[in-house]
Amino acid sequence: MSICLAIAQHRLLIFSYDGSERVVEPHAYGVDARGDGLLSAYQIEGDSLSGATTGWKFFRMEKMIGLRVLDRHFPGARPDYRHGDGAFATIQCQL
């Protein structure tokens, strides 16, 4: 299943990133100014090098290992979601 379909169906993603497993609510997927794949998501479970285990994060696609779409759903866009985030040069899909 693609990330865009997971976003459309409000399904959680799980993957390893910087050596830690993360569970996230995907909100936007696209490419940055360098042409690299980028995911904007709200992390709800897992660890982080920054120490912030929950909250808004950008994830570089080339660093994600074992990406899977879970059967678990989330209710939709969080109230503080930034639709059309300027971190993306091109947005392929978003809530």
HUBEL-V619149 format. One record per residue. N is the residue number from 1. SS is DSSP state (h for helix, s for strand, l for the rest). PHI is phi in degrees with one decimal (none if undefined). OMEGA is omega in whole degrees, 0 to 359 (* if undefined). Layout:
BEGIN
N/SS/PHI/OMEGA, N/SS/PHI/OMEGA
END
This chain:
BEGIN
1/l/none/181, 2/l/-80.9/176, 3/h/-62.1/180, 4/h/-62.7/178, 5/h/-68.2/177, 6/h/-61.6/177, 7/h/-63.5/181, 8/h/-62.3/182, 9/l/-94.6/180, 10/l/55.7/180, 11/s/-107.0/180, 12/s/-70.6/174, 13/s/-113.5/174, 14/s/-131.3/179, 15/s/-166.0/174, 16/s/-98.5/183, 17/s/-147.2/182, 18/l/53.6/176, 19/l/82.8/181, 20/s/-125.8/176, 21/s/-77.7/181, 22/s/-127.1/170, 23/s/-120.6/187, 24/s/-134.5/170, 25/s/-97.3/182, 26/s/-74.0/181, 27/s/-117.2/180, 28/s/-150.6/179, 29/s/-137.4/179, 30/s/-176.1/179, 31/s/-126.6/178, 32/l/-90.2/184, 33/l/-63.4/178, 34/l/-84.8/182, 35/l/87.6/180, 36/l/-88.8/177, 37/s/-64.7/185, 38/s/-141.7/177, 39/s/-119.2/171, 40/s/-101.5/185, 41/s/-149.4/175, 42/s/-101.6/180, 43/s/-78.2/180, 44/s/-114.0/179, 45/s/-146.9/175, 46/s/111.5/182, 47/l/-103.3/179, 48/l/-156.4/176, 49/l/-61.6/181, 50/l/-74.7/183, 51/l/93.2/178, 52/l/-85.4/185, 53/l/-84.3/175, 54/l/-132.9/177, 55/s/125.9/182, 56/s/-72.6/179, 57/s/-148.4/169, 58/s/-103.5/178, 59/s/-122.8/176, 60/s/-81.8/186, 61/h/-59.2/183, 62/h/-68.2/179, 63/h/-97.9/181, 64/l/-83.8/181, 65/s/-120.1/175, 66/s/68.2/181, 67/s/-59.7/177, 68/s/-137.2/174, 69/s/-92.7/180, 70/s/-89.2/175, 71/s/-79.4/179, 72/s/-78.6/181, 73/s/-112.8/172, 74/l/-122.0/190, 75/l/-69.2/182, 76/l/141.1/184, 77/l/-61.6/175, 78/l/-71.9/183, 79/l/-57.2/182, 80/l/-96.2/178, 81/l/-64.8/180, 82/l/-99.1/178, 83/l/-60.7/180, 84/l/73.7/184, 85/l/-50.9/182, 86/l/-69.8/177, 87/l/-68.8/180, 88/l/-96.4/170, 89/l/-79.0/178, 90/s/-139.3/176, 91/s/-102.5/180, 92/s/-85.6/176, 93/s/-161.0/180, 94/s/-160.7/176, 95/l/-73.3/*
END
